[in-house]
Amino acid sequence: MPLAATAGPAAVNPKVHVAPSADYKEQWFTTQDNCTYSRTSAPGYGTQWYLVLNPHHVGKPNAHGNCPTRLKGS
């Protein structure tokens, strides 16, 4: 069977990495494909979410190559 026939829907619909809504108040956020982020903010700037490479302290697996380094909050 050719490789293209086995690729499936994941090849057509890649994961989208979106920051949580503004009302999300937790320190840690994990996307559906296990990319874990930590909340940061500074006075005068919006919330930013930075990738945690080894989030074992919150019970999540290591980051993988498809995780963006940063997500912009709302």
N, C-alpha and C positions, 0 to 999 in steps of 0.2 A: 504494500500500500504506500503511495507517495506521502512524503512528509506533510505537504500542504493539506492533505485530506485529514490528518490527525491533529492539526494545530488547534482546532476548536474555537469557540467563541472568545476565549481569552486573548487570542491574537487579534481579533477584530475590535474588541472592547477593552482597551487597556485600563488599568486602575487610575483613578483620579485622586490626587492628594489635595484635600481641601481642609483648611483650618476649621475648628469647631465654631459654632455660632457665638456671638458676643456674650450671651448669657451663660456660657459654659465657664464654671468657676474653678475647676480642678487644676492642679499643678501639672499633671501629666495627661497626654492625649495620645491614643494609638489609633492609626488608620486601619482600615479593613485588611490590608496586606501586611500588618505588623510592623509599621514604621512608628516608633514612639518618639514623642516630642515633649519638650519642657517649655512652659510658659515663661516669657520674659516681657518686661515693659520698662520704659523710662519716662519720666515726666515730659509731657508734650508729644509723645510718640504713641502709636497704637501698639496693641499686643503683637508680639512676634512669637513664633514657635520654632525652637531649634532642635534638630535631630539629636537624640541620645544614642550613641553608638553601642553601648553595652547597658541596657536598661534592666539588668537582672534584679536590681533593688526594688523594682516595681513589678517583678514577676513576668517580664516580657522577654522575647528572644532578641538576639543581636540584630542590628540594622543590616539591611541587604543593599545591593548595588542600585536598586530602583527607588530608593528613598531620597526625596529632595532634602537638601541640607536645612532649608528654612521654609516655613509656611507663614504667610502674612495673615494676621488676624483681622477681624472686622472692627 
